[in-house]
Amino acid sequence: MAAVGTMAAMGPLPAMGALPPLPTLGVPGVPELKPLTRYEAMRLGPGWSHSCHAMLYAPNPGMLFGRIPLRYAVLMQMRFDGLLGFPGGFVDRRYWSLEDGLNRVLGLGLGCVRLTEADYLCSHLTEGPHRVVAHFYARQLTLEELHTIEISAVHSRDHGMEVMGMVRVPLYTQKDRMGGLPNFLANSFVGTAKFQLLFALKILNMVPEEKLAEAVAATQRPKKAAIDHAGGAAGHLAAHKAGNELAKAGNELGERAEHPGMVHAGAEQQLVGLEGQALAEQLAGAEALEQSVGLGADAVAEQAVAEVME
């Protein structure tokens, strides 16, 4: 009888014959994790740990700035360690089923949601020295239900302690190719959270695969173009100003040369001083550029007209 209970907990046996391959992420630049079925995951030995996390999302008809479709509201958390992740945690399989353990953790962080096996999405083996299998769940809610969970999370036990707050994932990309999802993906994520986010967005057809690939590729390109543009503008401005100062000094030298009593050495010293001043201004401009380059990139992103993700 105990064996029957154990098999029931594992879920139904796989059908005989060749099984279709499990879906993979397939996004360049994101390392693949080894997928396995729920049945395979539950057959792993006692040396394996099990983590369960959930993505709660809702269709969102809202329009950012009146023209950018938001498409979906997807919830993630800012954790105590400054990393982004999904609600959930480790489940002790000695005492809890996957769903019971997940709901116990969700109750501490969200307060008012329960998931079932019907919300199960995938399992993956994680990379690294620890033997962990990561289970992932996804539940579609209404936007009103999602908003209720956001409010409830503020009053949960973990708020302000292990969880700093809930955040929504922007699923659009702006015209500058960085604003929105690419900038969000440039943040730091805990464990498999980034992979699970991209995997769910693809599998649930929330974002086209090519748009995911473009967003990931954008995060891997240094923001060199914006820096070079700002640096070039600052350099041209400094050079233009220095050129004006040098031309002015040259004119003064020419005027003094017309008068025999004029001391040329003083003018030459003044010219050298102006050249030094121009060089100092260029160096100061470079320092100011380095300190403000982040602000400059943000300003460019804010001014960019948004491009809808198709």
NUBATOR-83244 format. One record per residue: residue number from 1; residue in one letter; x, y, z of N, C-alpha, C in turn. Coordinates in steps of 0.2 Angstrom, whole numbers, plus 2048, in hexadecimal, padded with zeros to 3 digits. Layout:
N
> NUM a X Y Z X Y Z X Y Z .
...
# end
This chain:
310
> 1 m 804 7FA 800 800 800 800 804 806 800 .
> 2 a 80A 806 804 80E 80C 804 811 80D 7FD .
> 3 a 813 808 7F9 815 809 7F2 810 80C 7EE .
> 4 v 80A 80A 7EF 804 80D 7EB 804 814 7EC .
> 5 g 805 816 7F3 804 81D 7F4 80A 821 7F2 .
> 6 t 810 81E 7F2 816 821 7EF 815 822 7E7 .
> 7 m 813 81E 7E4 812 81E 7DD 80D 823 7DB .
> 8 a 807 824 7DF 802 829 7DE 805 830 7DF .
> 9 a 80A 831 7E4 80D 837 7E5 811 839 7DF .
> 10 m 814 834 7DC 818 835 7D6 815 837 7D0 .
> 11 g 80E 836 7D0 80A 838 7CA 80A 832 7C5 .
> 12 p 806 832 7C0 805 82C 7BB 80B 82A 7B8 .
> 13 l 80C 824 7B7 812 821 7B3 812 824 7AC .
> 14 p 817 825 7A9 818 827 7A2 815 821 79D .
> 15 a 812 823 798 80F 81F 793 815 81B 790 .
> 16 m 813 815 78E 818 810 78B 819 813 784 .
> 17 g 81F 812 781 821 814 77B 826 81A 77B .
> 18 a 827 81D 775 82C 823 775 828 829 777 .
> 19 l 82B 82D 77C 828 833 77F 82A 839 77B .
> 20 p 826 83E 77A 829 844 776 82E 847 77A .
> 21 p 833 84A 777 838 84E 77B 835 854 77F .
> 22 l 838 855 785 836 85A 789 838 861 786 .
> 23 p 834 866 787 835 86D 784 83C 870 787 .
> 24 t 83F 873 783 845 877 785 844 87E 784 .
> 25 l 849 882 787 848 889 786 84B 88C 77F .
> 26 g 851 88A 77D 853 88B 777 854 892 775 .
> 27 v 856 896 77A 858 89D 779 85F 89E 77A .
> 28 p 862 8A1 774 86A 8A2 774 86C 8A6 77A .
> 29 g 871 8A4 77D 874 8A8 783 871 8A6 78A .
> 30 v 86D 8A1 78A 86A 89F 790 86B 897 791 .
> 31 p 870 895 796 871 88E 796 86B 88A 797 .
> 32 e 86B 885 794 865 880 795 866 87C 79B .
> 33 l 860 87B 79E 860 876 7A4 85D 870 7A2 .
> 34 k 85F 86A 7A5 85C 864 7A3 855 863 7A5 .
> 35 p 850 862 7A0 849 861 7A2 848 85A 7A4 .
> 36 l 843 859 7A9 841 852 7AA 83A 852 7AC .
> 37 t 837 84C 7AB 82F 84C 7AD 82E 84C 7B4 .
> 38 r 828 84E 7B6 827 84D 7BD 828 846 7C0 .
> 39 y 826 841 7BC 827 83B 7BE 82E 839 7C0 .
> 40 e 833 83B 7BB 83A 83A 7BC 83C 83E 7C2 .
> 41 a 83A 844 7C3 83C 848 7C9 83B 845 7CF .
> 42 m 834 842 7D0 832 83F 7D6 836 838 7D7 .
> 43 r 839 835 7D2 83D 82F 7D3 844 830 7D5 .
> 44 l 846 837 7D5 84D 838 7D7 84E 836 7DF .
> 45 g 854 834 7E0 855 831 7E7 855 837 7EC .
> 46 p 856 835 7F3 856 839 7F8 85C 83E 7F8 .
> 47 g 861 83D 7F4 866 842 7F4 865 849 7F0 .
> 48 w 85F 849 7ED 85D 84F 7E9 858 853 7ED .
> 49 s 859 85A 7ED 854 85F 7F0 84F 861 7EB .
> 50 h 84A 863 7ED 844 865 7E8 842 86D 7EA .
> 51 s 843 871 7E5 840 878 7E6 83A 879 7E1 .
> 52 c 835 87C 7E4 82F 87E 7E0 82E 885 7E0 .
> 53 h 82D 888 7DA 82B 88F 7DA 825 890 7D5 .
> 54 a 822 896 7D5 81C 897 7D1 81C 89E 7CE .
> 55 m 81A 89E 7C8 819 8A4 7C4 811 8A5 7C4 .
> 56 l 80F 8AB 7C7 808 8AD 7C7 807 8B2 7C2 .
> 57 y 803 8B2 7BD 802 8B7 7B8 7FB 8B8 7B6 .
> 58 a 7FA 8BD 7B2 7F3 8BF 7B0 7F3 8C3 7AA .
> 59 p 7EF 8C2 7A5 7EE 8C6 79F 7ED 8CD 7A1 .
> 60 n 7F0 8D2 79E 7F0 8D9 7A0 7EF 8DD 79A .
> 61 p 7E9 8E0 799 7E7 8E4 793 7E9 8EB 794 .
> 62 g 7ED 8ED 799 7EF 8F4 79A 7F4 8F6 794 .
> 63 m 7F5 8FC 794 7F9 8FF 78F 7FE 904 792 .
> 64 l 804 903 792 809 908 795 80A 90E 791 .
> 65 f 809 914 794 809 91A 790 804 91B 78B .
> 66 g 7FF 916 78B 7F9 917 787 7FB 913 780 .
> 67 r 801 910 77F 802 90D 779 806 907 779 .
> 68 i 809 905 77F 80D 8FF 77F 809 8F9 783 .
> 69 p 807 8F4 77F 803 8EF 782 807 8EB 788 .
> 70 l 804 8EA 78D 808 8E7 793 807 8DF 792 .
> 71 r 802 8DD 78F 801 8D6 78D 7FF 8D1 793 .
> 72 y 804 8D1 798 803 8CD 79E 806 8D0 7A4 .
> 73 a 803 8CF 7AA 806 8D1 7B0 809 8CA 7B3 .
> 74 v 810 8CA 7B4 814 8C4 7B7 817 8C6 7BD .
> 75 l 816 8C2 7C2 818 8C4 7C9 81F 8C1 7CA .
> 76 m 824 8C4 7CD 82A 8C2 7D0 82B 8C5 7D6 .
> 77 q 830 8C3 7DA 832 8C6 7E0 839 8C9 7E0 .
> 78 m 83A 8CF 7E4 841 8D1 7E6 842 8CE 7ED .
> 79 r 847 8CA 7ED 849 8C6 7F3 84E 8CA 7F8 .
> 80 f 84F 8C7 7FD 853 8CA 803 85A 8CB 800 .
> 81 d 85C 8C7 7FC 863 8C8 7FA 864 8CC 7F3 .
> 82 g 85F 8D0 7F1 85F 8D4 7EC 85E 8D1 7E5 .
> 83 l 85D 8CA 7E5 85C 8C6 7DF 854 8C6 7DD .
> 84 l 853 8C5 7D7 84C 8C4 7D5 84A 8BC 7D5 .
> 85 g 844 8BB 7D7 842 8B4 7D7 83B 8B3 7D7 .
> 86 f 839 8AD 7D6 831 8AB 7D7 82F 8A9 7DE .
> 87 p 829 8AA 7E0 827 8A8 7E6 828 8A0 7E7 .
> 88 g 82A 89E 7EC 82B 897 7ED 831 895 7F1 .
> 89 g 833 88F 7F1 839 88D 7F5 83A 886 7F5 .
> 90 f 83E 883 7FA 840 87C 7FA 83A 878 7FE .
> 91 v 839 872 7FB 834 86E 7FE 837 868 801 .
> 92 d 836 866 807 839 860 80A 834 85A 808 .
> 93 r 836 856 804 832 851 801 831 84B 806 .
> 94 r 834 84C 80C 832 847 811 82C 848 815 .
> 95 y 82A 84F 814 824 850 818 81E 853 814 .
> 96 w 820 856 80E 81B 859 809 81B 857 802 .
> 97 s 815 857 7FF 815 856 7F8 818 85D 7F5 .
> 98 l 819 85D 7EE 81C 863 7EB 817 868 7EC .
> 99 e 811 867 7EB 80C 86D 7EB 80B 86F 7F2 .
> 100 d 80A 86A 7F7 809 86C 7FE 80F 870 800 .
> 101 g 815 86E 7FF 81B 872 801 81B 879 7FE .
> 102 l 819 879 7F7 819 880 7F4 814 884 7F7 .
> 103 n 80E 882 7F8 809 886 7FB 80B 889 802 .
> 104 r 80E 885 805 810 887 80C 815 88D 80B .
> 105 v 81A 88D 807 81E 892 806 81A 898 803 .
> 106 l 816 897 7FE 812 89D 7FB 80E 8A0 800 .
> 107 g 80B 89C 805 807 89F 80A 80B 8A4 80F .
> 108 l 812 8A3 80F 816 8A7 813 818 8AE 80F .
> 109 g 818 8AD 809 81A 8B3 805 815 8B7 801 .
> 110 l 80F 8B3 800 80A 8B6 7FC 803 8B7 800 .
> 111 g 802 8B1 804 7FD 8B1 809 7F6 8AF 806 .
> 112 c 7F5 8AE 800 7EE 8AD 7FE 7ED 8A9 7F7 .
> 113 v 7F2 8A4 7F6 7F1 8A0 7EF 7F3 899 7F1 .
> 114 r 7F0 895 7ED 7F2 88E 7EE 7F2 88B 7E7 .
> 115 l 7F7 887 7E5 7F8 884 7DF 7F7 87C 7DF .
> 116 t 7F6 879 7DA 7F5 872 7D9 7F9 86F 7D4 .
> 117 e 7F9 868 7D4 7FD 865 7CF 7FB 867 7C7 .
> 118 a 7F5 86A 7C7 7F3 86C 7C0 7F7 872 7BE .
> 119 d 7FA 876 7C3 7FE 87C 7C1 805 87A 7C0 .
> 120 y 807 874 7C0 80E 872 7BF 810 873 7B8 .
> 121 l 816 876 7B7 818 877 7B0 81E 873 7AE .
> 122 c 823 873 7B2 82A 86F 7B0 82E 86E 7B6 .
> 123 s 833 86A 7B5 838 868 7B9 83F 868 7B6 .
> 124 h 844 86B 7B9 84B 86B 7B6 850 869 7BB .
> 125 l 855 866 7B9 85B 865 7BD 85F 86B 7BD .
> 126 t 861 86E 7C3 865 874 7C3 86D 873 7C3 .
> 127 e 870 878 7C1 878 877 7C0 87B 879 7C7 .
> 128 g 881 876 7C8 885 878 7CE 886 872 7D2 .
> 129 p 889 873 7D7 88B 86D 7DC 886 86A 7E0 .
> 130 h 880 86E 7E0 87A 86B 7E4 876 867 7E0 .
> 131 r 873 862 7E2 86E 85E 7DF 867 860 7E0 .
> 132 v 865 864 7DC 85E 867 7DC 85A 867 7D6 .
> 133 v 854 865 7D7 850 865 7D1 84B 86A 7D2 .
> 134 a 84A 86F 7CD 846 875 7CE 83F 873 7CA .
> 135 h 83A 873 7CE 833 873 7CC 830 87A 7CB .
> 136 f 82C 87A 7C6 829 881 7C4 822 880 7C3 .
> 137 y 81E 885 7C5 817 885 7C5 815 88C 7C2 .
> 138 a 80F 88C 7BE 80C 892 7BB 805 892 7BC .
> 139 r 802 898 7BE 7FB 898 7BF 7F8 89F 7BC .
> 140 q 7F4 89E 7B7 7F1 8A4 7B5 7EB 8A7 7B9 .
> 141 l 7EB 8AD 7BB 7E6 8B0 7BF 7E3 8B6 7BB .
> 142 t 7DD 8B9 7BD 7DB 8BF 7BB 7DF 8C5 7BD .
> 143 l 7DF 8CA 7BA 7E3 8D0 7BD 7E1 8D2 7C4 .
> 144 e 7DA 8D2 7C5 7D8 8D3 7CC 7DB 8CF 7D1 .
> 145 e 7DB 8C8 7CF 7DD 8C3 7D4 7E5 8C4 7D5 .
> 146 l 7E8 8C6 7D0 7F0 8C7 7D1 7F1 8CD 7D5 .
> 147 h 7ED 8D2 7D4 7EE 8D8 7D8 7EC 8D7 7DF .
> 148 t 7E7 8D3 7E1 7E6 8D1 7E8 7EC 8CD 7EB .
> 149 i 7EF 8C9 7E7 7F5 8C6 7EA 7FB 8CB 7EB .
> 150 e 7FB 8D0 7E7 801 8D5 7E8 7FF 8D8 7EE .
> 151 i 7F9 8DA 7F0 7F7 8DD 7F6 7F8 8D9 7FC .
> 152 s 7F6 8D3 7FB 7F7 8CE 801 7FE 8CD 802 .
> 153 a 802 8CD 7FD 80A 8CB 7FE 80D 8D1 803 .
> 154 v 80A 8D7 803 80D 8DC 807 80C 8DB 80E .
> 155 h 806 8D7 810 804 8D5 817 807 8CE 819 .
> 156 s 80A 8CB 815 80D 8C4 816 812 8C4 81B .
> 157 r 814 8BE 81E 819 8BE 823 820 8C0 821 .
> 158 d 821 8BE 81A 828 8BF 818 829 8C6 815 .
> 159 h 824 8CA 814 825 8D0 811 82A 8D5 815 .
> 160 g 82F 8D8 812 834 8DC 815 839 8D8 818 .
> 161 m 839 8D1 818 83E 8CD 81B 841 8C9 816 .
> 162 e 83E 8C3 814 841 8BF 80F 83F 8C2 808 .
> 163 v 839 8C5 808 837 8C8 801 836 8D0 802 .
> 164 m 83A 8D3 7FE 83A 8DA 7FE 834 8DD 7FA .
> 165 g 831 8D9 7F6 82B 8DC 7F2 82A 8D8 7EC .
> 166 m 823 8D9 7E9 822 8D6 7E3 823 8DB 7DD .
> 167 v 825 8D8 7D8 826 8DC 7D2 823 8D9 7CC .
> 168 r 821 8DD 7C7 81E 8DA 7C1 823 8DA 7BB .
> 169 v 823 8D5 7B7 828 8D5 7B2 826 8D8 7AB .
> 170 p 82A 8DD 7A9 828 8E1 7A3 829 8DC 79D .
> 171 l 824 8DB 799 824 8D6 793 825 8D9 78C .
> 172 y 826 8E0 78C 827 8E3 786 82E 8E6 785 .
> 173 t 830 8E8 77F 837 8EA 77E 836 8F1 77B .
> 174 q 839 8F6 77D 839 8FD 77A 83D 8FE 774 .
> 175 k 83C 903 771 840 904 76B 847 904 76B .
> 176 d 84A 906 771 851 906 772 854 8FF 773 .
> 177 r 850 8FA 773 851 8F3 773 854 8F1 77A .
> 178 m 853 8F5 77F 855 8F3 786 850 8F4 78B .
> 179 g 84C 8FA 78A 846 8FB 78F 841 8F5 78F .
> 180 g 83F 8F4 795 83A 8EE 796 83D 8E8 798 .
> 181 l 83B 8E3 794 83E 8DC 796 845 8DB 796 .
> 182 p 849 8DE 791 850 8DD 791 854 8E0 797 .
> 183 n 852 8E6 799 854 8E9 79F 852 8E5 7A5 .
> 184 f 84C 8E2 7A5 84A 8DE 7AB 84F 8D7 7AB .
> 185 l 850 8D4 7A5 854 8CE 7A5 85C 8D0 7A7 .
> 186 a 85E 8D6 7A7 864 8D8 7A9 865 8D8 7B0 .
> 187 n 860 8D7 7B4 861 8D7 7BB 864 8D0 7BD .
> 188 s 865 8CF 7C4 868 8C9 7C7 862 8C5 7C9 .
> 189 f 862 8BE 7C7 85D 8BA 7C9 860 8B4 7CE .
> 190 v 85B 8B1 7D2 85E 8AC 7D6 85D 8A5 7D3 .
> 191 g 862 8A1 7D3 861 89A 7D1 85F 899 7C9 .
> 192 t 859 896 7C9 856 894 7C2 851 899 7C0 .
> 193 a 850 89F 7C4 84A 8A3 7C3 84A 8A6 7BC .
> 194 k 850 8A9 7BA 850 8AC 7B3 84E 8A7 7AE .
> 195 f 851 8A1 7AE 84F 89B 7A9 848 89A 7AA .
> 196 q 845 899 7B0 83E 897 7B0 83A 89D 7AD .
> 197 l 83B 8A3 7AE 837 8A8 7AC 837 8A8 7A4 .
> 198 l 83D 8A7 7A1 83D 8A7 79A 83A 8A1 797 .
> 199 f 83B 89B 79B 838 895 799 830 895 799 .
> 200 a 82D 898 79E 826 899 79F 823 89E 799 .
> 201 l 827 8A3 798 824 8A8 793 824 8A5 78C .
> 202 k 829 8A0 78B 829 89D 785 823 898 784 .
> 203 i 823 893 789 81F 88D 789 817 890 789 .
> 204 l 816 895 78D 80F 897 78E 80D 89C 788 .
> 205 n 812 89D 783 811 8A2 77E 80F 8A9 780 .
> 206 m 812 8AB 785 811 8B2 787 816 8B7 784 .
> 207 v 81B 8B5 781 820 8B9 77E 823 8B5 778 .
> 208 p 823 8B7 772 826 8B3 76C 82D 8B1 76E .
> 209 e 82F 8AB 76B 836 8A9 76D 83B 8AE 76A .
> 210 e 83A 8B0 764 83F 8B5 761 840 8BB 765 .
> 211 k 83A 8BE 768 83B 8C3 76C 83E 8C2 773 .
> 212 l 83E 8BC 775 842 8BA 77B 849 8BA 77A .
> 213 a 84B 8B7 774 852 8B7 772 854 8BE 771 .
> 214 e 850 8C2 76E 853 8C9 76D 854 8CD 774 .
> 215 a 84F 8CB 778 850 8CF 77F 856 8CC 783 .
> 216 v 858 8C5 782 85E 8C3 785 864 8C5 782 .
> 217 a 864 8C6 77B 86A 8C8 778 86B 8CF 77A .
> 218 a 866 8D3 77B 867 8DA 77C 86B 8DB 783 .
> 219 t 869 8D6 788 86C 8D7 78E 874 8D5 78E .
> 220 q 876 8D1 789 87D 8CF 788 881 8D4 784 .
> 221 r 87E 8D9 781 882 8DE 77E 883 8E4 783 .
> 222 p 88A 8E6 784 88B 8EB 788 888 8F2 785 .
> 223 k 886 8F6 78A 883 8FC 788 888 901 785 .
> 224 k 88C 8FE 780 892 902 77D 88F 908 779 .
> 225 a 88A 906 775 887 90B 770 885 912 774 .
> 226 a 881 911 779 87F 917 77D 885 91B 780 .
> 227 i 88A 917 783 890 91A 786 894 91E 781 .
> 228 d 895 91A 77B 899 91D 775 896 924 773 .
> 229 h 88F 923 772 88B 929 770 88C 92F 775 .
> 230 a 88B 92E 77B 88C 933 780 893 935 781 .
> 231 g 898 930 780 89F 932 781 8A1 937 77B .
> 232 g 89E 935 775 8A0 939 76F 89D 940 76F .
> 233 a 897 940 772 894 947 772 898 94B 777 .
> 234 a 89A 948 77D 89E 94C 782 8A5 94E 77F .
> 235 g 8A8 949 77B 8AE 94B 778 8AE 950 773 .
> 236 h 8A9 950 76F 8A8 956 76A 8A7 95C 76D .
> 237 l 8A3 95C 772 8A2 963 776 8A8 965 779 .
> 238 a 8AC 961 77C 8B2 963 77F 8B7 966 77A .
> 239 a 8B7 962 774 8BC 964 76F 8BA 96B 76C .
> 240 h 8B3 96C 76B 8B1 972 768 8B2 978 76D .
> 241 k 8B1 977 773 8B3 97C 778 8BA 97E 778 .
> 242 a 8BE 978 778 8C6 979 778 8C8 97D 772 .
> 243 g 8C5 97B 76C 8C7 97F 766 8C5 986 766 .
> 244 n 8BF 988 769 8BD 98F 76A 8C2 993 76E .
> 245 e 8C4 990 774 8C9 993 778 8D0 994 775 .
> 246 l 8D2 98F 771 8D9 98F 76E 8D8 995 768 .
> 247 a 8D3 995 764 8D2 99A 75F 8D2 9A1 762 .
> 248 k 8CF 9A2 768 8CF 9A8 76B 8D6 9AA 76D .
> 249 a 8DA 9A5 770 8E0 9A7 772 8E5 9A9 76C .
> 250 g 8E4 9A5 766 8E7 9A7 760 8E6 9AE 75E .
> 251 n 8E0 9B0 75E 8DE 9B7 75C 8E1 9BC 761 .
> 252 e 8E2 9BA 767 8E5 9BF 76C 8EC 9C0 76A .
> 253 l 8EF 9BA 769 8F7 9BA 767 8F8 9BE 761 .
> 254 g 8F3 9BD 75C 8F4 9C1 756 8F3 9C9 757 .
> 255 e 8EF 9CB 75B 8EE 9D2 75D 8F4 9D5 761 .
> 256 r 8F7 9D1 765 8FD 9D3 769 903 9D3 764 .
> 257 a 903 9CF 75F 909 9CF 75B 909 9D6 757 .
> 258 e 903 9D9 756 903 9DF 752 907 9E5 756 .
> 259 h 907 9E4 75D 90A 9E9 761 911 9E7 763 .
> 260 p 916 9EB 762 91D 9E9 763 91E 9E8 76B .
> 261 g 91B 9EC 76F 91C 9EB 776 919 9E6 779 .
> 262 m 915 9E2 776 911 9DC 779 916 9D6 77A .
> 263 v 915 9D3 780 91A 9CE 782 916 9C7 77F .
> 264 h 91A 9C4 77B 917 9BE 778 917 9B8 77D .
> 265 a 91C 9B8 781 91D 9B2 786 916 9B1 78A .
> 266 g 913 9B7 78C 90D 9B7 790 908 9B4 78C .
> 267 a 907 9B6 786 902 9B3 782 903 9AB 781 .
> 268 e 909 9A9 780 90A 9A2 77F 909 99E 785 .
> 269 q 90A 9A1 78B 909 99E 791 901 99D 792 .
> 270 q 8FD 9A2 790 8F6 9A2 790 8F3 99D 78C .
> 271 l 8F6 99C 786 8F4 997 781 8F5 990 784 .
> 272 v 8FB 98F 787 8FD 988 78A 8F8 987 790 .
> 273 g 8F6 98C 794 8F2 98C 799 8EB 98A 797 .
> 274 l 8E9 98D 791 8E2 98B 78E 8E2 984 78C .
> 275 e 8E7 982 789 8E8 97B 787 8E7 976 78C .
> 276 g 8EA 977 792 8EA 973 798 8E3 973 79B .
> 277 q 8E0 979 79B 8D9 97A 79D 8D4 976 799 .
> 278 a 8D5 976 792 8D1 972 78E 8D2 96A 78F .
> 279 l 8D8 968 790 8D9 961 792 8D6 95F 799 .
> 280 a 8D6 964 79E 8D3 962 7A4 8CC 962 7A3 .
> 281 e 8C9 966 79F 8C1 966 79E 8BF 95F 79B .
> 282 q 8C3 95D 796 8C2 957 793 8C2 951 798 .
> 283 l 8C7 951 79C 8C8 94C 7A1 8C2 94C 7A6 .
> 284 a 8C0 952 7A8 8BA 953 7AD 8B4 951 7A9 .
> 285 g 8B3 952 7A3 8AD 950 79F 8AD 948 79F .
> 286 a 8B3 945 79E 8B3 93E 79E 8B0 93B 7A4 .
> 287 e 8B3 93E 7AA 8B1 93C 7B1 8A9 93C 7B2 .
> 288 a 8A7 942 7B0 8A0 943 7B0 89C 93E 7AC .
> 289 l 89E 93C 7A6 89B 938 7A2 89B 931 7A5 .
> 290 e 8A0 92F 7A8 8A0 928 7AC 89B 928 7B1 .
> 291 q 89A 92D 7B5 896 92E 7BB 88F 92E 7B8 .
> 292 s 88D 931 7B3 886 932 7B1 884 92D 7AB .
> 293 v 889 928 7A9 887 924 7A3 880 920 7A5 .
> 294 g 880 91E 7AB 87A 91A 7AC 873 91E 7AC .
> 295 l 874 925 7AE 86E 929 7AE 86D 92B 7A6 .
> 296 g 872 92B 7A2 871 92D 79B 86E 927 798 .
> 297 a 870 921 799 86C 91C 796 865 91B 798 .
> 298 d 864 91D 79F 85D 91D 7A1 859 922 79D .
> 299 a 85C 928 79C 858 92E 799 857 92C 792 .
> 300 v 85C 928 78E 85A 926 787 855 921 787 .
> 301 a 854 91D 78C 84F 918 78C 848 91B 78E .
> 302 e 848 920 792 842 923 793 83F 927 78D .
> 303 q 844 92A 789 841 92E 784 83F 929 77E .
> 304 a 842 923 77E 841 91E 778 839 91D 777 .
> 305 v 837 91D 771 830 91B 770 82F 913 770 .
> 306 a 82B 910 774 82A 909 775 828 905 76F .
> 307 e 82B 8FF 76F 829 8FB 769 826 8F5 76C .
> 308 v 820 8F3 769 81C 8EE 76C 81F 8E7 76A .
> 309 m 81F 8E3 76E 821 8DC 76D 81C 8D8 76A .
> 310 e 81D 8D5 764 818 8D2 760 818 8CA 762 .
# end
